[in-house]
Amino acid sequence: MKTDGLAGKVAFITGAAHGQGRAVALALAAAGVHIAAFDVAKPLAYPGYRMGSEDELQSLAEQVQKLGVQCLTFRGDVRRDDDVTAAVQAVRDALPTIDVLFNNAGICAYGLAHELTEAEWDAMLDINLKGAWLVARRIIPVMMAQQSGVIINNSSIAGLRGMNRLSHYAASKWGLVGLTKSWALELAPYNVRVNSIHPTGVNTPMNDGLAEMEGATPQEIAERSAGNLLPVPWIEPEDVANAVLFLASDAARYMTGTQFVLDAGLLTR
């Protein structure tokens, strides 16, 4: 994997304690990137499966530091502007720049549209969509001032198609596409690139939690939700990390406003 131009840069990653966020943090750190890891690191009432933990944040910091770069960790909720603002300011005080934002924090849960409660709808949209905006609006001015940066929004195949019993999730992920394209237009004059990624199901604690809530195995959940063309039930967090590495690097210097799909062929069906 080419990682042109990444060494010495700083990445701010939300939902970093485990799953895709953790894999991205470790991959960027291995490429010489300093990491700011932000995670709620506590249970949430909705959707109810296990979130990242404070212990996972701490172990991530230890792993990152062993790779020879710095790692700042923050417990916070992307729905709370005070949490986000404090973390971004702390990064600015400790490190010279914020070069990469990986908007990864998100939840998923099943529910028919007419059976969802307003609280469930709001939690999904507030974490997955509003949270991405709240974080970006504090980091965008930093990137504008330094005349460079990369924002990568973690959407989903559900951001490119409808999905049964996931209308609130799909709405949040389609919304990220709108943010991606609009921010790309706004930020191109400042040499800031913005792209979204669209994985199929990923082998993470979220997938395990959804399976437990549905009384199914993780593979059954993956196959029910996805139906990949390639003979795999899911992709791995490291596959997502490779995509982020590419999009963050100079190898993708002319990519902006686009949707990067890693779906094991699902959308071809």
N, C-alpha and C positions, 0 to 999 in steps of 0.2 A: 504493500500500500504506500503510494507516494504521499508524503506529508509536507510538501513544499511550503516553506514560509511559516510554519506553526511554532517552531521552537522559540521559547521566551514569551509567547503570548499568554493571555489570560482568558479563561472561559468561565462564564457564570452558567451554572446548570441547575435547573429546578427539578424536584423529584429525584434527587441524586442518590438517596441512601441505598436503594436496591434496584433491581431490574434494569431497564434500558438506560436510565440515568447513570447508574453506577458503572455500567459497561462503557458508556461514552466517557465518563470521567477518567477511567483507567486508561482507555485508549488514547485520549488526548494527553494525559500525563506522560504516557510512554513516548509520545512525540515531542515532549519537552514543554507542554503547556501547563501553566499554573492554574489551579482549580479553585473556584468558589462554589461550594456545594450547599445548596439550599433545599431543605426538605421539611415537611410538616412534622415528621418524626414522632407521631403519636396516633392513637386510634381515632377514627372519624365515625360518627354515628351512621353516616351514609357514605359509601355503600355497605360498610360493615366488615369487609375482609381486612386482612392485615396490611397496614401501611408500613412505610419505612420506620426505623426506630433510631433512637439516639445512639445505641450501641453500633448500629450499622454505619451511621455517620462517622463515628469515631474510628471504626475499623477501616472505613474508606480513606480517611485522612492518613492513617498509618500506612496503608498500601501506596497511596499517592506519594507520600513523602519518601518512601523507599525508592521511588523512581527518580528522585533527585530534584523534584519541583515542590513548590509550596501548595498547601491545601488549607483554605479557610472554610470552616463549616458554620452553617446557620440553621437554627430551628425556626421555622416560620411558616405562615400560611399565605399562599399566593393571593388569597382573597382579602388580605389585610395590607393596605398600603403602608401602614406604619412598619410592619415587618419587612416589607420589600425595601422601603426607603432606607431603613437602618442597615440592612445587609449591603445594599449597593454603596452606601456611604463608607461602610467599613472596608469594603474592597478598594474603593478609591483611596482611602487613607493608607492602605497597606501595600498596594500594588500600582504600577504606573498606568495601566490601561484596563479597559474591558474590551476585548477584541472579538469574542464569540459569545453569543447568547444561545443556549439550547433550551427552548421553552418546552419542557418535557412533562412537568407535573400534570397529572390527569387521573381521572377515575373512570370506571365503566360499570354498568349494572343493567340488568334486564328489566323490562316492564313494558306492557302494552300502553300505547299513548293515552287511552281513555282511563287507564287505571293508575297512572303515575300521579303522585301527589304534587302539589305546587312546591313543597320543600324539596322533593327529589329532583324535579326539573331545575329548580334554582341552584341546587348543589352542583349538578352536572355542568350547567352553563357557567356558573360562577368560577368553578375550579378550572375547567378545561379551556374556556374561552376568555372570560373576563380576567382570569388570573394571568393569562399570557399577555394581555394588554397592559395590566397593571405593572408587570415586571418590565415589559419592553418600554413603557413610557418613562421609566426611570433610567434605563440604560441607553436608549436612543440618543438623548442629548450628549452623553459621553462620546458615543461613536460619531455623532455629527461634528463635535468639537475637534476630534482627532482625525476627521476626514477618512475614516476607515472602519470596517467592522463587518461581521457576518451574523445574521439572525437565522436560526433554523427552528421552525415550528414543528413539533411532533404531532402530525395529524394521524391518519389511519386510512385504510381502504374505505372505512366508513365516511371519510371525507370526500369520497369520489363516487359513492353509490349508496343506495338505501340499504338498511339492514333490519330484518324482522326483530321486533321487541327491543330495538335499540334506537328509537327515533330521537330521544333526547341526546344520546351519545353522538349519533350522526349529525344532528343539528350543530352540536358544539364543534365537531371536527370539520364540517363544511365551513363553519364560521372562520376557522383558522386559515382556510384557503383564501377567504376574502381578505383577512388581515394580511396574509402573505403578499398577495398581489397589490394591495393598496399601499402597504409599507414599501414594497419594492419601487413603486412609482415615486413615493415621497422622498425616499432616501438615496435613490440613484445619484442625484447631484452631489451627494456627500461621500460617494464611493463606498456605500454600505449596501451589501447584498442581502437579500431575504428570500429564502426558499422554504418549502414545506416537504416533509417526508411522510410516506404513506405505507407503513408496514401492514402485512397481514398479521394474523395472530402471532404473538411472541411468547416464548417460553420463559415466563416471569412469575413472580409471586402473585401478580394480579390475575393471571390465567388460572393459577391454582386456587385463588380465592373465589373466583367466579364459579369454578367447577364445584367447590365445596358447597356454595350457596345453592347450586342447582341440583345437588345430589348426583353428580356425574363425575367421570374422570376428566382430567385436564385434556386428554386426547379427544374425548367425546365432545367437549365444549369447543375445542379448536376446529374440529371437523364440522360441527353443526354451524358454527359462526362463519367459517371460511370456505372450505371446499377447495383447497389449493389445486392448481393444475399439476404442479410437480408432486411427486409421491412423498410429501412430508406434511405432518399435521400443523407445523408451525416453523417459524424461523427462530434463531437464537439472538439474544441481546447483542452479541458480538457482530451480527450482521447489520444491525442498526448502527452500532458504533462505527463500522467501516464506512457506512454511508455518510455519517456526520463528519468523520475525518476527511473524506473526500470533499464534501461541500464546504467545509471550513478552510480548506487548504487553497493555495494558489492554483492548484490543478483545476479548480472549478471557478477561476477568477472571472469568467464571463457568464456565469450562471446566476440569474436572479429572476424572481417572480415566477419560478417554475415549481412543479410538483414532481418530486423524486419518488418513484414507486418501487418498492421491494416487496412484492406480493406473492412470490412463488407461482406466478401465472394466474392468480385468482381472477383478475379483472378481464382476462382473455376468455373466460367461460361465457 
